[in-house]
Each structure stands twice: as structure tokens, then as C-alpha cells.
Amino acid sequence: MIIQGADLFSAMSLDAINEIKTSILEESYDKGTILFKPDDPAKYFYTLIDGRVQLAIGREAEIDYTISRPGDIFGLSSMVDRECYTA
């Protein structure tokens, strides 16, 4: 599974990774699908398997960032004790 190649999980034990795998849901989205917006409740984080994701940060998209490497993660607001997404 792709999470083993993700930097976030590189230092975790195989047992920890196997436990995380029990709550993973693999989904596909059509081009242009909005996964979350700033101020949406931060419920999930994502690991890219294929394709690319564009993140816009700020009300006027002052920062535009593209996620394109398999194993890259995004939606980290849910992992750092924030109630809402910031991008």
C-alpha cells in the first residue's frame, strides 16, 4: 500500500502501519472535484496515489501549490489538532 512510501509514515513500525491500514478508504475523484475548502471541518487527511491535487491557500488563493508525487500527503489540518482545513 502507498502509505509505506509516504514520508509521514517512514519511521513507523510495521505494526503501526498495519493498524492505520484498517481505517484507510481508497477513493477516486474526477478532475475538478473539490475535496475540501478552507474552514470545512478537518476530518480526513489524504495520500496521493495517482494524478495531482492543487491546493490554494488564502481567500484569494495567494499561494497555489500542486501535489503530484505518489505518496505525498495533504489535508494535514486534521492531523495537527485544527478544527478546520486551512487550504
C-alpha positions, -999 to 999 in steps of 0.1 A, spaced: 0 0 0 11 35 -8 13 48 28 45 28 34 63 51 8 49 83 23 74 104 43 49 108 72 49 70 78 86 63 71 96 60 108 66 40 119 68 3 127 51 -22 105 26 -29 133 16 8 135 12 9 97 -9 -22 97 -32 -7 123 -36 25 102 -44 4 72 -76 -8 89 -91 27 87 -80 36 51 -105 42 24 -93 43 -12 -113 67 -34 -111 82 -69 -122 116 -79 -130 132 -112 -109 161 -124 -121 194 -109 -136 178 -78 -132 199 -47 -123 177 -17 -124 204 9 -124 242 13 -109 265 39 -130 264 70 -145 230 62 -143 207 92 -109 189 91 -120 153 93 -95 135 70 -61 136 56 -52 122 22 -23 103 5 -20 108 -33 -18 76 -52 -20 89 -88 -27 122 -105 -24 156 -90 -41 179 -65 -40 216 -65 -41 234 -31 -50 271 -28 -41 289 4 -57 322 14 -90 337 4 -77 350 -29 -55 319 -35 -24 338 -26 -4 306 -25 -11 279 -51 6 245 -46 4 213 -66 7 178 -50 18 154 -77 42 127 -63 26 94 -53 28 91 -15 25 128 -9 0 137 18 -23 167 21 -52 178 44 -29 178 73 -51 201 94 -68 170 106 -36 157 120 -23 188 138 -53 194 161 -71 220 139 -108 220 136 -109 233 100 -88 230 69 -66 260 60 -62 254 23 
